[in-house]
Amino acid sequence: MAFLELHGLTKKYAEAVVVNDFSLCVAKGEFVCLLGPSGCGKTTTLQMVAGFVQPSSGRIELDRRDITGLRSNRRGLGIVFQSYALFPHMTVAQNVAFGLEMRGVAAAERAQRVARTLELVHLGALASRYPRELSGGQRQRVALARALVIQPPVLLLDEPMGALDAKLREDMQIELRALQHRVGITTIMVTHDQAEAMTLADRVVLMNQGRIEQVGRPFEMYEQPNGRFSSTFLGRANVFAGRVVDGHFVANGLSLPAMLGAHAGEADYIVRPEKVEFAESDAIVRGRVSARAFLGSHWLFQIETPLGAMQLTHANIGLPRASEGDEVGVVWAAENARIVAQMERQ
């Protein structure tokens, strides 16, 4: 059953439509990531849920209660910004207690809730420190504790790990997901980082130009993108434009393996680089390796072919299979290709 419902949210500034007819139902305890490029409307959507921005049209319901017209401070939601917005003159404990003070919670209960929440985020020993004495990851956990201590029905996260370095960011993604599981709080997070969304989310909402492009579980969205934008924003993809002709997919005069179903006419053909393999014989297409990059766990090859540039990834199990300039053949299975008809594209 839906706990948070967004019905047709639209936000316009003069003639510019920033968010257009955004509808989404979020279950209690679900972790949803709003993913998309800069300017796609994801932060504006979050701000409308938070109450910082009033929708031009549409409705927001929380636990069957219409909160569209409520001020942000009356919604009771927990919010964490990218900057964390901690008070530098307050200790960790005082920062976390601030929201409770504003709500008139008695001192004894306040101290208990602050202590419990700091233990939850593994900061109990740092309660008397100031923000300047903390690492980036610790400051992030203080901001999370401050949002959680008020026991909000929904936690809103706006690029909360954007200021962290890559390694700390990966560690904090795991820690945040574990924390969300322990608390069981309904969470909506904005990010432009596809790996972050895939790691954290129960469902991903992919946005583009103010609209929802696709919604689904990370694995399903990765394996079954609904078009060119989804396939290339969520990971790498080889995408070739062509036509379905007499039960075959044809691109640049080449017939490509496909499980076509009812598709017909112009379409995009999508195959992920990790589904493509080098072929000694019976290659689907041949080409020349134009670039090769070592990425630690795997090698990435770019191959110039009659279809256009293709990418292939190969697990790092020793020396790479090919070098720049080599002539190679490639192959992939029909079930690993996805055909998206032109009328399905966003």
Secondary structure, DSSP 8 states (H G I E B T S, - for coil): -EEEEEEEEEEEETTEEEEEEEEEEEETT-EEEEE-STTSSHHHHHHHHHTSS--SEEEEEETTEE-TTS-HHHH--EEE-TT----TTS-HHHHHHHHHHHTT--HHHHHHHHHHHHHHTT-GGGTT--GGGS-HHHHHHHHHHHHHTT--SEEEEESTTTTS-HHHHHHHHHHHHHHHHHHT-EEEEEES-HHHHHHH-SEEEEEETTEEEEEE-HHHHHHS-SSHHHHHHSS--EEEEEEEETTEEEETTEEE----TT--EEEEEEE-GGG-EEESSS-SEEEEEEEEEE-SSEEEEEEEETTEEEEEEEE-SSS-S--TT-EEEEE--GGGEEEEEGGG--
